């Protein structure tokens, strides 16, 4: 059986891909003033900061009636609810360590295809003006706190 913490981490890691599927484009995430910001580039090179609140308008919700998109939107809202259960610094550390990630090509013996890539604890510590141990503690305690508080709408998959 998958542990609650593992389930939460996997869902947090999917946050970016859920948005990319709904918006049908590559996006960049940032963390500003306690909120996750979504940006993307238009064909003309202009950078757009996406207003997540626009997703609540009836026109947008009607476009999400395709069941797959509706499920993804519900998962995004659940993840954002989880994040609001955490203090700002834990939320930010989890954003930089778990949510904001990319994949890079990996051609080594250990992996093939794409490899998960995120900021190191050292890089996050510099970004947040903290020491590495504090960042590590924020991430661990934040995931543990979510594991305690979160009740599943979806049961975690059984192994």
Secondary structure, 3 states (H helix, E strand, C coil): CCCHHHHHHHHHHHHHHHHHHHHCCCCEEEEECCEEEEEEECCCCCEEEECHHHHHCHHHHHHCCCHHHHHHHHHHHHHHHHHHCCCHHHHHHHHHHHHCCEEEEECCCCCCEEEEECCCHHHHHHHHCCCHHHHHHHHHHHHHHHHHHCCCCCCCCCC
